[in-house]
Amino acid sequence: MSEHFDVMIVGAGISGVGGAYHLTQQTPDKSFVVLENQESYGGTWRTHTYPGIRSDSDLFTFGYSFKPWKGTPIATADKILQYMGEVIDENDLDQYIRYNHTITSATWSTEDRRWTVLAQKAGQDEPVVITCNFLWMCQGYYRHSEGYTPDWNGMGDYEGQIVHPMNWPDDLDYAEKRVLVIGSGATAATIIPAMAKDAAHVTMLQRSPTYFATGRNSNELAEMLRELDIPDEWTHEIVRRKVIHDGALVTKMSVEHPEMVKEELFGNIKEILGDDYPIDPHFTPTYRPWHQRIAFVPDGDLFHAIKDEKASVVTDDIEAFVAKGILLKSGETLEADIIITATGFNLNVLGDISFSIDDKPLNFADSVAWRGAMFTDVPNMAWVFGYFRASWTLRVDLIADLVCRLLNNMDELGVEMVTPVISEADGDMELMPWVTEEDFNPGYIQRGIHLLPKQGDRDPWKHSQDYVADKAELPVVDLNDGSLSYE
């Protein structure tokens, strides 16, 4: 026994909830369902429960375009979940979401013009079978079940507890314990000041530094507009535009004047730690700013923990785990009662779902992206992949508008199937990775680039990471320009 819907959304995180909202507003006659494998909405913000879990993007842009954000720019997970819950409640979206459903396979039939999706519902033996005309992948880009931990020598010899932030134990007691955090990204920068409040000491061990930006967890423009009693919708949009403008300027400056940006970032750290603190090597990366994400540290809490000697930084390579801690390449041993591996995650492009097209297994890496959202040889499917240097949700809204326009266009044309097709004129274009190493090179991308689709050297086959350009172009994309094949 199967059910049928016009659209299926995979995932009830920030992308899936946003997509559901846009479907109700722009395609009100479409039937749809949202399948989520966790027990409730939230995605990332439900998966991660480590101390201090917060956004690393401001909520004026990480929040939706249609729902004003009324809090501080950087928000904790519980505040983000509350915000998403309000979106669901205010728009009656809960009726569309089915939790505890893990999708195992998705099969496209050209003959039937539909997807057949098999899912396992928690507590049930028989699989759930659902068919849909269009599949909208909003499951994110990493595996939620487990994070990435390198296989270091001697890990079995360590007598303490090893914890990855993605699998945080509810009963982890770190009060008055020596904690060693491996990693230097946004997760480490969040965990360290949060744990430092109760731990005996927290050490951040990094192989290479990360760029950090510091500042008050407030937005002066938002505060002024709120003081003037400007409507929340206006404040949200005005501040959103200002944040986007400033972000684009910083990105441009990072490419054209990287040393100037470095000095600005380093200057803010020195204001807290003092001129004598060794910014080099501990906070001086070898790459230019924005080659990887710049982690924002609200109110400089990481650096205040270091200043107060509740935390410290060690820049070195790991030789091996030993009984009491970690032996470094320099010969020093860092002793610890608990080791936190804030070492990233595993790229997961299609949610561990077995895909096939007309009984042929789908190799996603063989496809080429159309507008970074649809893919050659994959009919009636879109995938939301956010921005590297801007808030993920900015692209959620744009792709949602694009998908809804596409669905309405298909209705107007009287067709049931749409597939991106590279024209003969574009057949000789250069194919490149989903993102080039010169453009953006975090570890999870380098480890998993072979799993991702390709991009071309021209529109509509380029995978744009420029929100300002996308905002101008995507809403007016000609859906009948020949790059999409309709049947």
C-alpha positions as CSV (number, residue, x, y, z in Angstrom):
1,M,0.0,0.0,0.0
2,S,1.6,3.3,-1.0
3,E,0.7,7.0,-0.9
4,H,1.2,9.5,-3.6
5,F,2.2,13.2,-3.3
6,D,3.1,15.9,-5.9
7,V,6.2,16.8,-4.0
8,M,8.3,15.1,-1.3
9,I,10.8,17.1,0.8
10,V,13.6,15.1,2.5
11,G,14.5,16.6,5.8
12,A,12.8,18.9,8.3
13,G,15.9,21.1,9.1
14,I,16.3,24.7,8.1
15,S,16.0,23.9,4.4
16,G,13.1,21.5,4.6
17,V,11.0,23.7,6.8
18,G,11.7,26.7,4.5
19,G,10.8,24.6,1.5
20,A,7.5,23.5,3.0
21,Y,6.6,27.1,3.8
22,H,7.3,28.2,0.2
23,L,5.2,25.4,-1.2
24,T,2.2,26.4,0.8
25,Q,2.6,30.0,-0.4
26,Q,3.5,29.6,-4.0
27,T,2.0,26.2,-5.0
28,P,-1.0,25.9,-2.7
29,D,-2.7,23.3,-4.9
30,K,0.3,20.9,-4.6
31,S,0.1,18.0,-2.2
32,F,3.4,17.4,-0.4
33,V,5.0,15.5,2.5
34,V,8.2,16.1,4.5
35,L,10.0,13.0,5.8
36,E,12.5,13.5,8.6
37,N,14.5,10.7,10.3
38,Q,14.9,12.5,13.6
39,E,12.1,12.7,16.2
40,S,11.4,16.3,15.6
41,Y,12.4,19.3,13.4
42,G,15.6,21.2,13.5
43,G,18.3,19.1,11.7
44,T,21.7,20.4,12.7
45,W,20.2,22.2,15.7
46,R,18.8,18.9,17.0
47,T,21.7,16.7,16.1
48,H,24.3,18.8,18.0
49,T,23.8,19.1,21.8
50,Y,27.4,20.0,22.9
51,P,27.9,22.8,25.4
52,G,27.3,26.3,24.0
53,I,26.0,25.1,20.6
54,R,25.2,28.2,18.6
55,S,25.1,29.6,15.1
56,D,28.3,30.8,13.3
57,S,26.2,33.0,11.0
58,D,24.1,35.9,12.0
59,L,20.4,35.1,12.3
60,F,19.3,38.1,10.2
61,T,20.6,36.2,7.2
62,F,20.4,32.6,8.6
63,G,16.8,33.3,9.5
64,Y,14.2,33.1,6.7
65,S,13.4,36.1,4.5
66,F,9.7,35.8,5.5
67,K,10.1,35.5,9.3
68,P,11.7,38.4,11.2
69,W,14.5,37.6,13.7
70,K,14.1,39.5,16.9
71,G,17.0,38.3,19.0
72,T,20.8,38.7,19.0
73,P,22.8,38.1,15.8
74,I,24.4,34.9,17.1
75,A,21.9,32.5,18.6
76,T,22.0,29.3,20.6
77,A,20.5,26.1,19.3
78,D,17.4,26.4,21.6
79,K,16.6,29.9,20.3
80,I,17.0,28.7,16.7
81,L,14.7,25.7,17.4
82,Q,12.2,28.0,19.0
83,Y,12.3,30.2,15.8
84,M,11.8,27.2,13.5
85,G,9.0,26.0,15.8
86,E,7.2,29.3,15.4
87,V,7.5,29.1,11.6
88,I,5.9,25.6,11.7
89,D,3.1,26.7,14.1
90,E,2.3,30.0,12.4
91,N,2.0,28.3,9.0
92,D,0.4,25.0,10.1
93,L,3.3,23.1,8.6
94,D,3.3,20.2,11.2
95,Q,0.5,18.5,9.3
96,Y,2.9,17.8,6.4
97,I,5.9,16.5,8.4
98,R,6.4,12.9,9.3
99,Y,9.1,12.3,11.9
100,N,11.1,9.1,12.6
101,H,11.1,8.1,8.9
102,T,14.5,7.0,7.5
103,I,14.6,6.8,3.7
104,T,16.5,3.9,2.4
105,S,15.9,4.1,-1.4
106,A,14.6,6.4,-4.1
107,T,13.8,5.0,-7.6
108,W,12.8,7.1,-10.6
109,S,10.7,5.6,-13.3
110,T,10.5,7.5,-16.6
111,E,7.6,5.3,-17.7
112,D,5.6,6.2,-14.7
113,R,7.0,9.7,-14.4
114,R,7.5,9.4,-10.7
115,W,9.8,8.6,-7.8
116,T,9.1,5.6,-5.5
117,V,10.6,6.2,-2.1
118,L,11.0,3.5,0.6
119,A,11.4,4.6,4.2
120,Q,11.6,2.8,7.5
121,K,9.5,4.2,10.3
122,A,10.8,3.8,13.8
123,G,9.1,0.9,15.6
124,Q,7.6,-0.6,12.4
125,D,8.9,-3.7,10.5
126,E,7.2,-3.0,7.2
127,P,8.7,-0.3,5.0
128,V,6.7,2.8,4.1
129,V,6.2,3.2,0.4
130,I,5.5,6.7,-1.0
131,T,5.5,7.9,-4.6
132,C,5.9,11.5,-5.7
133,N,6.3,13.5,-8.9
134,F,9.1,15.7,-7.6
135,L,11.8,15.0,-5.0
136,W,13.3,18.0,-3.1
137,M,16.4,17.0,-1.2
138,C,16.8,19.2,1.9
139,Q,18.8,16.8,4.0
140,G,21.9,18.9,4.2
141,Y,25.4,17.8,3.2
142,Y,26.9,15.8,6.1
143,R,26.1,12.5,7.9
144,H,24.2,13.2,11.1
145,S,24.8,9.8,12.7
146,E,28.6,10.2,13.2
147,G,31.2,12.9,12.8
148,Y,34.6,12.6,11.3
149,T,37.4,11.4,13.5
150,P,40.9,10.6,12.1
151,D,42.4,7.3,12.9
152,W,45.3,8.3,15.1
153,N,47.9,5.9,16.4
154,G,47.3,4.5,19.9
155,M,43.7,5.7,20.3
156,G,42.9,2.4,22.0
157,D,45.7,3.1,24.6
158,Y,44.1,6.2,25.9
159,E,42.5,5.6,29.3
160,G,40.2,8.6,29.3
161,Q,37.0,9.3,27.4
162,I,37.0,10.3,23.7
163,V,33.9,12.3,22.5
164,H,33.0,13.7,19.1
165,P,30.7,16.8,19.4
166,M,28.2,15.2,17.1
167,N,27.6,12.3,19.5
168,W,27.7,14.2,22.8
169,P,26.8,12.1,25.8
170,D,24.0,13.5,28.0
171,D,25.8,12.5,31.1
172,L,29.3,13.7,30.3
173,D,30.8,15.1,33.6
174,Y,33.7,17.5,32.9
175,A,33.6,19.5,36.0
176,E,37.1,20.1,37.3
177,K,38.4,17.8,34.6
178,R,41.3,18.4,32.2
179,V,39.8,18.7,28.7
180,L,41.7,18.6,25.4
181,V,39.8,19.8,22.3
182,I,41.3,18.7,19.0
183,G,40.4,21.2,16.3
184,S,40.2,24.9,15.8
185,G,37.0,25.6,13.8
186,A,33.7,27.1,14.9
187,T,32.8,24.0,16.9
188,A,36.0,24.1,18.9
189,A,35.6,27.9,19.4
190,T,32.1,27.3,20.8
191,I,32.8,24.3,23.0
192,I,36.0,25.7,24.7
193,P,34.6,28.8,26.4
194,A,31.4,26.9,27.4
195,M,33.4,24.0,29.0
196,A,36.0,26.3,30.5
197,K,33.5,27.7,32.9
198,D,33.4,24.3,34.8
199,A,36.4,22.3,33.7
200,A,39.8,22.5,35.5
201,H,41.3,23.6,32.2
202,V,40.6,23.3,28.5
203,T,43.4,23.0,25.9
204,M,42.7,23.6,22.2
205,L,45.1,21.4,20.2
206,Q,45.3,22.4,16.5
207,R,47.4,21.3,13.6
208,S,46.8,24.6,11.9
209,P,45.0,27.8,12.9
210,T,41.6,29.2,11.8
211,Y,40.7,32.9,11.2
212,F,38.4,34.3,13.9
213,A,36.3,37.4,13.9
214,T,35.3,38.9,17.2
215,G,32.7,41.5,18.2
216,R,29.7,42.2,20.4
217,N,26.8,39.8,20.0
218,S,24.6,42.6,18.9
219,N,23.8,44.6,15.8
220,E,23.8,48.4,16.3
221,L,21.6,49.0,13.3
222,A,19.0,46.5,14.6
223,E,19.1,48.1,18.0
224,M,18.6,51.6,16.7
225,L,15.7,50.5,14.5
226,R,14.1,48.6,17.3
227,E,14.5,51.7,19.6
228,L,12.7,53.7,17.0
229,D,9.9,51.2,17.0
230,I,10.3,50.3,13.4
231,P,8.2,47.3,12.4
232,D,10.0,44.0,12.9
233,E,9.6,43.1,9.2
234,W,11.3,46.3,8.1
235,T,14.1,45.9,10.7
236,H,14.7,42.3,9.6
237,E,14.9,43.3,5.9
238,I,17.0,46.4,6.4
239,V,19.5,44.7,8.7
240,R,19.6,41.6,6.4
241,R,20.6,43.8,3.5
242,K,23.2,45.6,5.5
243,V,24.8,42.3,6.7
244,I,24.8,40.9,3.2
245,H,26.4,44.1,1.8
246,D,29.1,44.1,4.5
247,G,29.7,40.4,4.0
248,A,30.2,40.8,0.3
249,L,32.6,43.7,0.9
250,V,34.7,41.6,3.4
251,T,34.8,38.7,0.9
252,K,36.0,41.1,-1.9
253,M,38.6,42.6,0.4
254,S,39.8,39.1,1.5
255,V,40.7,38.4,-2.1
256,E,42.0,41.8,-3.1
257,H,43.6,42.9,0.1
258,P,44.1,39.8,2.3
259,E,46.8,41.4,4.5
260,M,44.5,44.3,5.4
261,V,41.8,41.9,6.4
262,K,44.3,39.8,8.4
263,E,45.4,42.8,10.4
264,E,41.9,43.7,11.2
265,L,41.1,40.2,12.4
266,F,44.3,40.0,14.4
267,G,43.9,43.4,15.9
268,N,40.6,42.4,17.5
269,I,42.2,39.4,19.1
270,K,45.1,41.4,20.4
271,E,42.7,43.8,22.1
272,I,41.7,40.9,24.3
273,L,45.0,38.9,24.6
274,G,47.4,41.8,24.4
275,D,50.3,42.5,22.0
276,D,52.6,39.9,23.6
277,Y,50.4,36.9,22.9
278,P,51.8,34.8,20.1
279,I,49.2,35.4,17.4
280,D,51.7,33.6,15.2
281,P,51.6,30.6,15.3
282,H,48.3,30.2,17.2
283,F,46.0,32.4,15.2
284,T,47.8,32.9,11.9
285,P,46.6,30.5,9.1
286,T,48.7,29.8,6.1
287,Y,45.8,30.5,3.7
288,R,44.1,33.8,3.0
289,P,41.0,34.9,4.8
290,W,37.7,33.3,3.5
291,H,39.6,30.4,1.8
292,Q,37.8,28.6,4.6
293,R,35.0,29.9,6.8
294,I,35.8,32.7,9.2
295,A,34.4,31.7,12.6
296,F,32.7,34.5,14.5
297,V,33.4,34.5,18.2
298,P,30.6,36.5,19.9
299,D,31.9,38.9,22.6
300,G,35.3,37.3,22.2
301,D,34.4,34.5,24.7
302,L,37.1,32.1,23.4
303,F,39.8,34.7,23.9
304,H,38.6,35.8,27.3
305,A,38.8,32.2,28.4
306,I,42.4,32.1,27.2
307,K,43.1,35.5,28.9
308,D,41.7,34.2,32.1
309,E,43.9,31.1,31.9
310,K,40.9,28.8,31.8
311,A,41.9,27.8,28.3
312,S,45.1,27.6,26.3
313,V,46.2,26.9,22.7
314,V,48.8,24.4,21.5
315,T,49.7,24.3,17.8
316,D,51.4,21.0,16.9
317,D,50.9,17.7,15.2
318,I,49.7,14.5,16.9
319,E,52.3,11.7,17.1
320,A,50.0,9.3,19.0
321,F,47.5,8.9,21.7
322,V,49.0,7.5,25.0
323,A,47.5,6.3,28.2
324,K,47.2,9.8,29.8
325,G,46.7,12.0,26.8
326,I,48.4,12.8,23.5
327,L,52.0,12.7,22.5
328,L,52.9,15.5,20.1
329,K,55.4,15.5,17.3
330,S,57.5,18.0,19.3
331,G,57.9,15.4,22.0
332,E,55.6,17.1,24.5
333,T,52.7,15.1,26.1
334,L,49.4,16.8,26.8
335,E,47.6,15.0,29.6
336,A,43.8,15.0,29.6
337,D,40.9,13.3,31.4
338,I,38.6,13.9,28.4
339,I,39.5,14.4,24.7
340,I,37.0,16.1,22.4
341,T,37.5,15.5,18.7
342,A,36.1,18.6,17.0
343,T,37.5,17.4,13.7
344,G,34.6,17.9,11.4
345,F,32.1,15.7,9.7
346,N,31.6,13.3,6.8
347,L,30.3,14.7,3.6
348,N,27.0,13.0,2.7
349,V,25.5,14.2,-0.6
350,L,22.4,12.2,-0.8
351,G,21.6,11.2,2.7
352,D,22.8,7.6,2.6
353,I,19.9,6.9,0.3
354,S,20.3,4.4,-2.5
355,F,19.2,6.2,-5.7
356,S,18.5,4.7,-9.1
357,I,17.2,6.1,-12.4
358,D,15.2,3.6,-14.4
359,D,16.8,0.7,-12.5
360,K,20.3,2.0,-13.0
361,P,22.2,3.1,-9.8
362,L,22.8,6.8,-9.7
363,N,26.4,8.0,-9.5
364,F,25.9,11.6,-8.5
365,A,29.5,12.5,-9.3
366,D,28.8,11.8,-13.0
367,S,26.2,14.5,-13.2
368,V,26.6,18.3,-13.8
369,A,24.8,20.9,-11.8
370,W,22.2,23.2,-13.3
371,R,22.1,26.4,-11.3
372,G,23.6,24.5,-8.4
373,A,20.2,23.0,-7.7
374,M,19.3,20.3,-10.3
375,F,21.5,17.8,-12.1
376,T,21.9,16.3,-15.6
377,D,20.4,12.8,-16.0
378,V,18.4,13.2,-12.7
379,P,14.8,14.0,-13.5
380,N,12.4,15.9,-11.2
381,M,14.9,16.4,-8.3
382,A,16.4,19.4,-6.7
383,W,19.0,19.7,-3.9
384,V,19.6,22.6,-1.6
385,F,23.3,23.3,-1.0
386,G,23.9,26.6,0.8
387,Y,26.6,29.1,0.7
388,F,30.2,28.7,2.0
389,R,30.8,32.3,2.9
390,A,27.2,33.4,3.7
391,S,24.3,32.0,5.6
392,W,23.0,28.7,4.4
393,T,19.4,29.9,4.5
394,L,20.0,32.7,1.9
395,R,20.1,29.9,-0.7
396,V,17.2,28.0,0.9
397,D,14.9,30.9,0.1
398,L,16.3,31.4,-3.5
399,I,16.1,27.7,-4.4
400,A,12.6,27.4,-2.9
401,D,11.5,30.2,-5.2
402,L,13.2,28.5,-8.1
403,V,11.6,25.1,-7.4
404,C,8.1,26.6,-7.0
405,R,8.5,28.5,-10.2
406,L,9.6,25.4,-12.0
407,L,6.6,23.4,-10.7
408,N,4.2,26.1,-11.8
409,N,6.0,26.2,-15.2
410,M,5.6,22.5,-15.6
411,D,1.9,22.8,-15.0
412,E,1.6,25.6,-17.5
413,L,3.4,23.5,-20.1
414,G,1.3,20.5,-19.3
415,V,4.4,18.2,-18.7
416,E,5.3,15.8,-16.0
417,M,9.1,15.5,-16.3
418,V,12.0,17.9,-16.3
419,T,15.7,17.1,-16.6
420,P,18.7,19.4,-17.1
421,V,20.4,18.7,-20.5
422,I,23.7,20.1,-21.7
423,S,23.2,21.5,-25.2
424,E,25.4,20.7,-28.2
425,A,26.8,24.3,-27.9
426,D,27.8,23.7,-24.3
427,G,29.1,20.2,-25.0
428,D,32.7,21.3,-25.1
429,M,32.7,23.3,-21.9
430,E,35.3,22.5,-19.3
431,L,34.0,20.5,-16.4
432,M,35.3,21.3,-12.9
433,P,34.8,20.1,-9.4
434,W,31.7,21.2,-7.4
435,V,34.0,23.7,-5.8
436,T,37.6,24.3,-6.7
437,E,40.4,24.0,-4.1
438,E,41.6,27.5,-5.0
439,D,38.1,28.9,-4.1
440,F,37.3,27.0,-0.9
441,N,39.2,24.1,0.7
442,P,37.9,22.9,4.1
443,G,38.8,19.3,5.0
444,Y,35.3,17.9,4.5
445,I,35.2,19.1,0.9
446,Q,38.7,17.8,0.2
447,R,37.8,14.4,1.6
448,G,34.5,14.1,-0.3
449,I,34.9,16.1,-3.5
450,H,34.8,12.9,-5.5
451,L,31.2,12.3,-4.4
452,L,29.9,15.6,-5.6
453,P,28.6,16.6,-9.0
454,K,30.6,18.6,-11.5
455,Q,30.1,22.2,-12.6
456,G,30.7,23.9,-15.9
457,D,32.5,27.0,-16.9
458,R,29.4,29.0,-17.9
459,D,25.8,29.5,-16.9
460,P,23.6,27.7,-16.2
461,W,26.1,25.0,-15.3
462,K,28.3,27.0,-12.9
463,H,27.8,26.4,-9.2
464,S,27.5,30.0,-8.0
465,Q,28.6,30.8,-4.5
466,D,27.8,34.5,-4.9
467,Y,24.5,35.3,-3.1
468,V,24.3,38.9,-4.5
469,A,24.6,37.6,-8.1
470,D,22.2,34.7,-7.4
471,K,19.6,37.0,-5.9
472,A,19.6,39.1,-9.0
473,E,19.7,36.2,-11.5
474,L,17.8,33.2,-10.1
475,P,14.4,34.9,-9.7
476,V,14.4,35.8,-13.4
477,V,16.0,32.6,-14.8
478,D,14.4,31.7,-18.1
479,L,13.1,28.2,-17.4
480,N,12.4,27.6,-21.1
481,D,15.9,28.5,-22.5
482,G,16.6,25.0,-23.7
483,S,18.8,23.9,-20.7
484,L,15.9,22.0,-19.2
485,S,14.2,19.2,-21.1
486,Y,10.5,18.8,-20.5
487,E,8.4,15.8,-21.3
